[in-house]
Amino acid sequence: MRVGEQESTVRRGGLGLRRAAALAALLSSVVGCGLSVARADDAWPGPTVPAKAPKDIKVGVVACGAQFRGCYAPALAAAEAAKALGWTVTIYDGAGTQEKQNGGMLDALSSGANLLLTAALDPDLIQLGLSKAKEAGVPVVSSSAGTDTPNPVITPPNGGLKYVTDVGTDFPAAGRGLGDFAVKDSGGKANVVVYEDDEYPSSVASLRGFVDVIKTCPGCKVSDIVKMTASQVGSVGQMVVGYLQAHPDVDWVYAPYDPAAAVMVNAIVQAGLQDKVKLVSIVGSAQNIEFIRQGKVQVADAAFDNFYMGWAQVDQAIRVLNKQPLIEPHGEGTPFAIITKDNLPPPGGEFGTKVDYRSKFLSLWK
Protein backbone atom coordinates (compact mmCIF):
# COMPACT_ATOMS: atom_id res chain seq x y z
CA MET A 1 0.00 0.00 0.00
CA ARG A 2 1.23 3.51 -0.83
CA VAL A 3 1.63 6.26 1.71
CA GLY A 4 -1.50 8.32 1.42
CA GLU A 5 -3.85 5.53 0.32
CA GLN A 6 -6.79 4.74 2.61
CA GLU A 7 -5.80 7.50 5.01
CA SER A 8 -7.87 8.04 8.11
CA THR A 9 -7.56 11.80 8.47
CA VAL A 10 -7.92 13.45 11.86
CA ARG A 11 -9.03 17.08 11.90
CA ARG A 12 -6.12 19.51 11.90
CA GLY A 13 -5.94 23.18 12.78
CA GLY A 14 -3.44 26.07 12.91
CA LEU A 15 -0.01 24.67 12.34
CA GLY A 16 2.23 27.32 13.92
CA LEU A 17 2.34 26.35 17.59
CA ARG A 18 1.54 22.73 16.82
CA ARG A 19 4.43 22.39 14.41
CA ALA A 20 6.84 23.94 16.87
CA ALA A 21 5.64 21.73 19.71
CA ALA A 22 5.54 18.60 17.60
CA LEU A 23 9.04 18.96 16.29
CA ALA A 24 10.24 19.68 19.78
CA ALA A 25 8.54 16.57 21.10
CA LEU A 26 9.70 14.44 18.23
CA LEU A 27 13.35 15.15 18.71
CA SER A 28 13.56 14.26 22.38
CA SER A 29 16.55 12.00 22.35
CA VAL A 30 17.79 9.27 19.99
CA VAL A 31 17.13 7.69 16.47
CA GLY A 32 18.44 4.67 14.62
CA CYS A 33 19.18 1.17 13.50
CA GLY A 34 19.60 -1.80 15.87
CA LEU A 35 19.02 -5.06 14.09
CA SER A 36 22.27 -3.79 12.78
CA VAL A 37 23.69 -0.67 14.39
CA ALA A 38 24.18 2.09 11.84
CA ARG A 39 27.90 2.11 12.47
CA ALA A 40 30.26 0.45 14.89
CA ASP A 41 30.43 2.16 18.28
CA ASP A 42 34.22 2.30 18.11
CA ALA A 43 34.38 3.73 14.59
CA TRP A 44 34.65 7.50 14.09
CA PRO A 45 31.70 8.51 11.87
CA GLY A 46 32.59 12.19 11.63
CA PRO A 47 34.81 14.45 9.52
CA THR A 48 38.54 14.12 9.07
CA VAL A 49 39.25 17.45 7.34
CA PRO A 50 40.51 20.06 9.86
CA ALA A 51 38.65 23.33 10.36
CA LYS A 52 40.47 25.87 12.52
CA ALA A 53 37.99 27.58 14.79
CA PRO A 54 37.92 31.39 14.44
CA LYS A 55 38.16 33.54 17.54
CA ASP A 56 35.86 36.18 19.01
CA ILE A 57 32.62 34.55 17.92
CA LYS A 58 29.42 35.50 19.70
CA VAL A 59 26.82 32.75 19.36
CA GLY A 60 23.08 32.83 19.85
CA VAL A 61 21.69 29.31 20.36
CA VAL A 62 17.93 29.18 19.84
CA ALA A 63 16.22 25.97 20.98
CA CYS A 64 12.68 24.93 20.17
CA GLY A 65 11.77 24.88 23.87
CA ALA A 66 13.58 24.18 27.11
CA GLN A 67 10.64 22.08 28.28
CA PHE A 68 11.35 19.54 25.52
CA ARG A 69 14.49 17.63 26.44
CA GLY A 70 14.94 16.25 22.97
CA CYS A 71 15.30 19.50 21.12
CA TYR A 72 17.07 21.13 24.05
CA ALA A 73 19.79 18.47 24.21
CA PRO A 74 21.45 19.36 20.88
CA ALA A 75 21.23 23.04 21.84
CA LEU A 76 23.04 22.35 25.12
CA ALA A 77 25.62 20.26 23.26
CA ALA A 78 26.21 23.01 20.71
CA ALA A 79 26.63 25.53 23.52
CA GLU A 80 29.09 23.18 25.23
CA ALA A 81 31.16 22.85 22.05
CA ALA A 82 31.12 26.60 21.41
CA LYS A 83 32.22 27.37 24.97
CA ALA A 84 35.05 24.85 24.61
CA LEU A 85 36.33 27.08 21.80
CA GLY A 86 36.21 30.18 24.00
CA TRP A 87 33.23 31.61 22.15
CA THR A 88 30.62 33.72 23.94
CA VAL A 89 27.35 31.79 24.08
CA THR A 90 23.79 32.70 25.01
CA ILE A 91 20.93 30.19 24.84
CA TYR A 92 17.46 31.50 23.99
CA ASP A 93 14.39 29.46 24.91
CA GLY A 94 11.96 29.18 21.99
CA ALA A 95 9.28 27.97 24.46
CA GLY A 96 7.58 25.87 21.78
CA THR A 97 6.13 28.88 19.91
CA GLN A 98 7.16 30.55 16.69
CA GLU A 99 6.82 33.96 18.35
CA LYS A 100 9.39 33.08 21.02
CA GLN A 101 11.63 31.34 18.48
CA ASN A 102 11.69 34.34 16.15
CA GLY A 103 12.06 36.58 19.18
CA GLY A 104 15.08 34.61 20.37
CA MET A 105 16.75 35.02 17.00
CA LEU A 106 16.05 38.77 16.96
CA ASP A 107 17.32 39.16 20.54
CA ALA A 108 20.52 37.33 19.64
CA LEU A 109 21.06 39.58 16.63
CA SER A 110 20.37 42.69 18.71
CA SER A 111 23.00 41.57 21.22
CA GLY A 112 25.63 41.36 18.48
CA ALA A 113 25.68 37.65 17.70
CA ASN A 114 27.66 36.84 14.56
CA LEU A 115 26.48 33.22 14.44
CA LEU A 116 23.07 31.70 15.10
CA LEU A 117 22.63 28.02 15.92
CA THR A 118 19.07 26.69 16.02
CA ALA A 119 17.80 23.36 17.33
CA ALA A 120 14.64 21.70 16.00
CA LEU A 121 13.09 24.82 14.49
CA ASP A 122 10.91 24.52 11.40
CA PRO A 123 12.35 27.06 8.91
CA ASP A 124 8.84 27.82 7.63
CA LEU A 125 7.99 29.27 11.04
CA ILE A 126 11.06 31.47 11.56
CA GLN A 127 11.14 33.35 8.29
CA LEU A 128 11.25 36.66 10.21
CA GLY A 129 14.34 35.57 12.13
CA LEU A 130 15.99 34.18 9.01
CA SER A 131 15.34 37.37 7.06
CA LYS A 132 16.80 39.57 9.80
CA ALA A 133 19.84 37.30 10.04
CA LYS A 134 20.31 37.55 6.29
CA GLU A 135 20.10 41.35 6.45
CA ALA A 136 22.77 41.33 9.18
CA GLY A 137 24.99 38.91 7.28
CA VAL A 138 24.80 36.37 10.13
CA PRO A 139 24.76 32.68 9.13
CA VAL A 140 22.12 30.40 10.64
CA VAL A 141 23.09 26.74 11.06
CA SER A 142 20.43 24.28 12.21
CA SER A 143 20.23 20.88 13.85
CA SER A 144 17.40 18.34 13.97
CA ALA A 145 15.10 19.91 11.40
CA GLY A 146 15.50 17.01 8.95
CA THR A 147 15.71 19.31 5.92
CA ASP A 148 19.20 18.53 4.63
CA THR A 149 21.43 15.60 3.71
CA PRO A 150 21.48 12.68 4.48
CA ASN A 151 17.74 13.37 4.41
CA PRO A 152 15.79 14.66 1.41
CA VAL A 153 16.75 18.31 0.89
CA ILE A 154 13.70 20.52 1.46
CA THR A 155 13.42 24.15 0.41
CA PRO A 156 10.72 26.33 1.98
CA PRO A 157 7.87 27.11 -0.43
CA ASN A 158 7.34 30.39 -2.25
CA GLY A 159 10.99 31.37 -2.21
CA GLY A 160 11.27 31.17 1.57
CA LEU A 161 14.64 31.39 3.28
CA LYS A 162 16.40 28.28 4.54
CA TYR A 163 19.31 27.41 6.77
CA VAL A 164 22.88 27.44 5.52
CA THR A 165 22.72 23.77 6.46
CA ASP A 166 20.92 21.44 8.85
CA VAL A 167 22.72 18.72 10.81
CA GLY A 168 20.61 15.65 11.50
CA THR A 169 20.62 11.89 11.54
CA ASP A 170 19.48 9.71 8.63
CA PHE A 171 15.74 9.61 9.30
CA PRO A 172 14.79 7.39 6.31
CA ALA A 173 17.37 4.84 7.42
CA ALA A 174 15.92 4.96 10.94
CA GLY A 175 12.50 4.16 9.53
CA ARG A 176 13.89 1.35 7.41
CA GLY A 177 15.58 -0.09 10.49
CA LEU A 178 12.27 -0.20 12.32
CA GLY A 179 10.65 -1.78 9.27
CA ASP A 180 13.31 -4.47 9.11
CA PHE A 181 12.74 -5.23 12.77
CA ALA A 182 8.95 -5.45 12.38
CA VAL A 183 9.26 -7.80 9.40
CA LYS A 184 11.70 -10.09 11.18
CA ASP A 185 9.94 -10.06 14.56
CA SER A 186 6.54 -10.79 13.01
CA GLY A 187 7.83 -13.61 10.86
CA GLY A 188 6.91 -11.58 7.80
CA LYS A 189 3.25 -11.17 8.84
CA ALA A 190 3.05 -7.69 10.41
CA ASN A 191 -0.28 -5.92 9.96
CA VAL A 192 0.47 -2.31 10.82
CA VAL A 193 -1.49 0.83 11.51
CA VAL A 194 0.78 3.81 10.94
CA TYR A 195 0.33 7.15 12.70
CA GLU A 196 1.85 10.09 10.85
CA ASP A 197 2.50 13.69 11.81
CA ASP A 198 3.21 15.16 8.38
CA GLU A 199 4.01 18.63 9.72
CA TYR A 200 7.69 17.71 9.89
CA PRO A 201 10.16 16.51 7.26
CA SER A 202 11.97 14.28 9.76
CA SER A 203 8.76 12.50 10.75
CA VAL A 204 7.67 12.04 7.15
CA ALA A 205 11.09 10.75 6.09
CA SER A 206 11.16 8.17 8.89
CA LEU A 207 7.65 6.97 8.09
CA ARG A 208 8.38 6.57 4.40
CA GLY A 209 11.47 4.51 5.19
CA PHE A 210 9.37 2.25 7.42
CA VAL A 211 6.52 1.86 4.93
CA ASP A 212 8.93 1.19 2.05
CA VAL A 213 10.26 -1.85 3.93
CA ILE A 214 6.81 -3.14 4.90
CA LYS A 215 5.73 -2.91 1.24
CA THR A 216 8.55 -5.28 0.24
CA CYS A 217 7.26 -7.95 2.65
CA PRO A 218 4.73 -10.17 0.80
CA GLY A 219 2.94 -11.26 3.98
CA CYS A 220 2.92 -7.84 5.65
CA LYS A 221 0.33 -5.10 5.37
CA VAL A 222 -0.11 -1.41 6.15
CA SER A 223 -3.79 -1.34 7.06
CA ASP A 224 -4.07 2.41 7.43
CA ILE A 225 -2.13 5.65 7.70
CA VAL A 226 -3.77 7.81 10.35
CA LYS A 227 -2.84 11.48 10.40
CA MET A 228 -2.35 13.31 13.66
CA THR A 229 -0.76 16.50 14.98
CA ALA A 230 1.18 17.39 18.10
CA SER A 231 -1.88 18.98 19.66
CA GLN A 232 -3.53 15.55 19.57
CA VAL A 233 -0.81 13.70 21.48
CA GLY A 234 -2.89 13.80 24.65
CA SER A 235 -5.84 12.11 22.94
CA VAL A 236 -3.96 9.74 20.65
CA GLY A 237 -4.35 6.91 23.19
CA GLN A 238 -8.12 6.92 22.71
CA MET A 239 -7.60 7.13 18.97
CA VAL A 240 -5.34 4.09 18.78
CA VAL A 241 -7.47 1.97 21.14
CA GLY A 242 -10.59 2.77 19.15
CA TYR A 243 -8.82 1.85 15.94
CA LEU A 244 -7.47 -1.44 17.32
CA GLN A 245 -10.87 -2.44 18.70
CA ALA A 246 -12.44 -1.77 15.30
CA HIS A 247 -9.64 -3.61 13.46
CA PRO A 248 -8.77 -6.69 15.56
CA ASP A 249 -6.53 -8.06 12.81
CA VAL A 250 -4.04 -5.20 13.23
CA ASP A 251 -1.19 -6.32 15.47
CA TRP A 252 1.49 -3.62 15.01
CA VAL A 253 1.42 0.14 15.63
CA TYR A 254 3.91 2.67 14.22
CA ALA A 255 4.03 5.85 16.32
CA PRO A 256 5.54 9.01 14.78
CA TYR A 257 7.57 9.89 17.89
CA ASP A 258 7.99 8.85 21.51
CA PRO A 259 5.67 11.31 23.30
CA ALA A 260 2.78 9.96 21.23
CA ALA A 261 4.03 6.40 21.69
CA ALA A 262 4.03 6.78 25.48
CA VAL A 263 0.37 7.82 25.48
CA MET A 264 -0.47 4.95 23.12
CA VAL A 265 1.33 2.36 25.24
CA ASN A 266 -0.50 3.32 28.43
CA ALA A 267 -3.87 3.41 26.67
CA ILE A 268 -3.28 0.01 25.05
CA VAL A 269 -2.43 -1.48 28.46
CA GLN A 270 -5.48 0.07 30.09
CA ALA A 271 -7.66 -1.37 27.31
CA GLY A 272 -6.23 -4.86 27.93
CA LEU A 273 -4.75 -5.09 24.44
CA GLN A 274 -1.10 -5.36 25.47
CA ASP A 275 -0.81 -9.02 24.48
CA LYS A 276 -2.27 -8.46 21.01
CA VAL A 277 -0.22 -5.51 19.75
CA LYS A 278 3.42 -4.50 19.36
CA LEU A 279 4.49 -0.89 18.93
CA VAL A 280 7.54 0.83 17.42
CA SER A 281 8.48 4.48 17.58
CA ILE A 282 11.19 7.04 16.95
CA VAL A 283 13.25 9.18 19.33
CA GLY A 284 14.70 6.85 21.96
CA SER A 285 13.64 8.64 25.15
CA ALA A 286 14.37 6.99 28.48
CA GLN A 287 10.69 6.32 29.23
CA ASN A 288 10.17 4.47 25.96
CA ILE A 289 13.34 2.46 26.39
CA GLU A 290 11.97 1.36 29.76
CA PHE A 291 8.77 0.19 28.04
CA ILE A 292 10.95 -2.07 25.89
CA ARG A 293 12.86 -3.29 28.95
CA GLN A 294 9.59 -4.13 30.73
CA GLY A 295 8.03 -5.80 27.69
CA LYS A 296 5.23 -3.21 27.85
CA VAL A 297 3.78 -3.07 24.30
CA GLN A 298 6.71 -1.18 22.77
CA VAL A 299 9.34 -3.48 21.28
CA ALA A 300 11.68 -1.16 19.36
CA ASP A 301 12.66 2.48 19.19
CA ALA A 302 14.86 4.31 16.70
CA ALA A 303 17.38 6.39 18.64
CA PHE A 304 20.01 9.01 17.77
CA ASP A 305 22.75 10.81 19.67
CA ASN A 306 21.67 14.42 20.19
CA PHE A 307 24.90 15.41 21.91
CA TYR A 308 27.05 14.28 19.02
CA MET A 309 24.66 16.20 16.78
CA GLY A 310 25.22 19.46 18.65
CA TRP A 311 28.99 19.15 18.33
CA ALA A 312 28.67 18.29 14.64
CA GLN A 313 26.52 21.40 14.21
CA VAL A 314 29.34 23.54 15.57
CA ASP A 315 31.80 21.77 13.27
CA GLN A 316 29.73 22.67 10.22
CA ALA A 317 29.30 26.22 11.55
CA ILE A 318 33.08 26.61 11.75
CA ARG A 319 33.34 25.57 8.12
CA VAL A 320 30.65 28.10 7.20
CA LEU A 321 32.50 30.89 9.02
CA ASN A 322 35.78 29.86 7.36
CA LYS A 323 34.10 29.60 3.94
CA GLN A 324 35.31 26.01 3.76
CA PRO A 325 33.37 23.28 1.96
CA LEU A 326 30.80 21.62 4.22
CA ILE A 327 31.20 17.98 5.19
CA GLU A 328 28.99 15.72 3.08
CA PRO A 329 26.47 14.52 3.98
CA HIS A 330 25.70 17.45 6.22
CA GLY A 331 24.62 15.25 9.12
CA GLU A 332 28.30 14.32 9.68
CA GLY A 333 27.39 10.74 10.48
CA THR A 334 25.21 11.48 13.52
CA PRO A 335 25.01 7.98 15.08
CA PHE A 336 21.74 6.11 15.34
CA ALA A 337 20.58 2.64 16.42
CA ILE A 338 17.40 0.59 16.63
CA ILE A 339 16.95 -0.13 20.32
CA THR A 340 15.36 -3.49 21.17
CA LYS A 341 15.46 -5.81 24.18
CA ASP A 342 18.72 -7.17 22.80
CA ASN A 343 20.75 -3.94 22.96
CA LEU A 344 19.24 -1.87 25.76
CA PRO A 345 21.31 0.88 27.41
CA PRO A 346 21.61 0.75 31.23
CA PRO A 347 18.38 1.42 33.17
CA GLY A 348 17.42 5.07 32.99
CA GLY A 349 19.85 5.66 30.15
CA GLU A 350 19.56 6.58 26.50
CA PHE A 351 21.49 5.68 23.38
CA GLY A 352 24.81 7.41 22.83
CA THR A 353 27.87 6.60 20.77
CA LYS A 354 30.90 5.30 22.65
CA VAL A 355 33.26 7.32 20.47
CA ASP A 356 35.01 10.24 22.24
CA TYR A 357 33.63 12.71 19.71
CA ARG A 358 34.47 15.73 21.85
CA SER A 359 38.20 15.03 21.60
CA LYS A 360 37.87 14.18 17.93
CA PHE A 361 36.15 17.45 17.08
CA LEU A 362 38.46 19.55 19.26
CA SER A 363 41.49 18.08 17.49
CA LEU A 364 40.03 19.18 14.14
CA TRP A 365 39.40 22.72 15.38
CA LYS A 366 42.96 23.54 16.56
N, C-alpha and C positions, 0 to 999 in steps of 0.2 A: 504494500500500500504506500502511496506517495504522501509526503508531508502535505497537509492541507486537505486531503480527501476525507470525507466523513467527519469533519470537525464538529465537535460540540462546543459552540462558542458561548462564553460567559460574558455578560454585559461589562463593557469597559467604559471608563470615563476619563477626565482630564489626566493627561499623561505626565505633566511636569513633576509634581511631587512624587507620584507613584514611580516614575522611572528612576528618579534619584534614589528613593528608598529601596526599590527592587534591586538596583545594581549594587547598592551598598550591602544589602542582605546577601545577595548572591555571592559576593566575593569575600565571604567571611574568613576563609582559611586556606584551603588546599585543593588541588585538582590533579587527576592523573590516570595512570595505567598500572595495574597491579597483577593481572595474570602474568604479564611481563612488565617489570618496571621500565619506565620510559628510557632510563639510562642508568648505568651502574652507579651505586652510591659513591664509589671511590673514584669515579671518572669526572674530570673537570669538564662541565658542559659549556662553559662560558668563553669569552674572547681570549685571544692570545696576542693581539696587536696592542702595544702600549698606547696610552693616551695620557699625556702629562696634564695633571689637573692645574688649571689656572688659579691664580690667587685673587683675593679680595672680591669674592663672589657673595652676593647677598641673595638668599634663596627664600622664596615664599612657597611653602608646601600646603596645598589645599586638598584636604581629604573630604570624601563624600559626607562623612558624619562620624564624630567620635563615638557615638553610641553603637556603631556597627564595627565590631572588632575586625571583621574581614577586610573592609576597605581601609580601616585605620592602620592595620598592621604594615602594609607596604609604605604608607606615609611615614610611620615611625621609623621604618628601616631606611627609607631615603634620607630622613633627617639625621639618623645615626651616621650614615655614610658621608653626608655632607659635612657634619661636624668633625668627623675624623680627618677631613681635609682642611680644617681650619676655617671653613666658610661660616658666615653668619646665617642662622636658620630661624625662621618663625613658622610655626604650624597654625593654619587657619582652619577652624571647624566649619565644614559645609552644612552641618546639622540636618542633612537629608533633604534640603530644599534648594531649588535652583537659585532663589534669591540670595541665600546665605553663601552658596558656592560662587556665584558671580561677585557677591560682595567681598568674599575673601580674596579673590583675584584682584579686585580693584584696590582693596586695602594694601595688599602686598605691593602693587605697583606704586601706590601713593607713598609707601614707606621707602621706596628706592630699590626694590628688588630688581636684579638684572637677570634672574632666572626664575621661572615658575615650574613647579613640579606638582602635578595633580594625581590623585588616586581615585579611581573608579568613578570618574565624572563622565557623563554622557556629553559629547561635544555639542550635540544639538541643543542642549539646555544651557550652555555657557557661552553662547555666541557673543554676548556683551563683553564678557571677560576676555575672550579670545581677540575680539576686535580692538579693545583697549591695549592689550599686550602687543598686538601687531603695530599699532600706532606708536607705541613706545620702543619698538624694536627689541622686545623681550621674548625670547623663545619659550614655548610651553611644551614640556615633555610629560607624557602621561604614562600611567601604569594601570593595568587591569580593565581597560575599556573594551578590549577585544576587537579593536578596529584596524589592527596592523598585523604584519607577518609575525609569526607563522599562521595567523588566522586570515580569512578573507579580508582584503583591504577595503574599507568602507569610507566613502567620502560623503560628508553631509549634503543633503539635497539643496537644490536651488542656489548653488554656488557658495554654500556655507563654509566657514573656516574650519580647519581641522588642526590637530596637533602636529608638531614637527615629526613626532613618532610616538607610538604607544608600545610599551613593554608588557607583554603578557605571555601566559603559557599557551600551549597548543590545544585550544578548546575542542576542535573536531577530533583530534586524537584521543582526548579524554572521553568524549562520547563513544568513540569506537571501542575504547577499552572496556567501558561498561557494557556495550553491546556484546563484545566477545565473551565477557563473563556471563551475561544472561543466557546466551546461547549454550555455552558449555554447562552451566549449572542446571539448566532446565532439560538437558539431554536433547536439545534442538526442538523443544516444544513450547517455548515461552509464548504466552498470549498476553500482550502488554497494552495497558492504557498509558498514554503519554500525556503528561501535563506540561504545557509550554507557556512561558512568559516571553512573548516575541517583542517586548520593548527593548531588548538588549542583544547586541550582536553576539556577545559571548554565550548567552543562553541559547540563542538560535543555532549557533555553530556547533555547540555540544550536542544538542538534540539531533541535528541532521547527521552527525557522525554516528550516534546511537542507532537512529532509524535506518541508516544505510546498511549497517551490519545486520540488523534484524531482517531486512528485506532479502538478504542473501541466504537466509536460513529457510529451507523449504518447508519445515514443519512449524515455523514460528509465525506470529501474526501480530500486527499492530491493530488492535481493535478500534481505537479512537485516538484522536489528538484533541485534548481539551485545553482551550485557551484560558489563561488566568492572568491576573496582574498582582503586583505586590500588595495592593490594598486589600486583596482577597486572601492573603495568607492566613489570617485568623479564622476564616470560614472554610478553608480548603479541606479541612478534615471532614466536615459534613458532606462536602461535594464528593470526595473520593469514596466515602462509605456508601453514599447513595448510589454512586455509579457501580460499585462492586456488588451491591445487593441486587441491582437491576441486571447485572451481567455476571452471573456466577461462574462463567467459564473463564473469565479473566483472572490470571494468577500472578501477574507481575505489574508493578507500578513504577513508572519513571517520573521522578520529581525534578523540577527545573533547578532547584537549589535547596540547600539544607534547612533553612528556616521553614520552608513549606513542607519539606520532608518530615521534620520533627512534629509538626501539627498532624500530618497524615498518619504517622506511626502511632501516636497516642490515640487518635480517633479509631484507627483500625483495631487496636487492642481493645478499646472500650466496646467496640461493636462485636467482639468475639471472633474476628476474622483473621487473627494473627497466624493461624495454622494453615490458611488457605492462600496467603498472598506473600510475595517477596517484593521488596522495594529497593531501588537504587537511586542515587542522587549525586549531586555535584557540589563540592566545596571542601569537605573534609573537616568540619568543625568537631570539636571534642565531644559534644553531646551526641552527634550522629555516629561517631566512631564507637562510643559506648553502646549505642543500640546494636551495632554489629557484634561487639564483644559479648553482649547479653543474649544474642540471638533473638532480638526483639524486632521482628518484621524486616528491618533494613539489613541487607546482606552485602552491600558494596557501596563505596563512595569514592568518587574521583577527587583527588586531593593535590593541591600545588603549594609550593613554598613561597609564601608572600614576602618573607624577609629577604630571600635571595632576589626576588623581583624588585624590591626597593633599591637594593644595591646595584642591580643591573640597570635600573632606571637612571641612577646617577652616572653610571658608566657611559650610557648613551648620551646623557646631557653634556658630559665633558667633551665628547666627540662633536656634539653640536656647537658648543662654545669655541672649540678649536678649529671648526670647519673641516674636521676630518670625516672620511666616509663612515657611515654608521655600520655597525655589525649586522650582518644578515644571517638568519632572519632577525628581526628587531627584538624579538623576545629573549635573545641571548641564552637560549636553552633553559629557561626557567623550569626547574625539575617538577615532574608530576608522577603520580602513582595511583593505581586502583587499589584502594584499601579494602581488604576482605578479612575474614577470620584467620587467614593464613599468614598475614603480614601486619598485624596490628602494632601500632606504637605502644609504649608503656601506658598504663591507665592514666587518664587525664591529659594525655599528650596528643599532639597532632603530628602530621607528616612534615618532615624537614630533611633536606639533603644532609648527608654526613660530610660532604666536602667543606673544607675551611674556605668558603668563598670570600670572607672578609679579607683574609690575608692575600688571596689570589688577586682580588680587585685592587687592593692597596698597592701591591707590587707593580701593577700595570699603570698606576697613576703617579708614580714617582717622577 
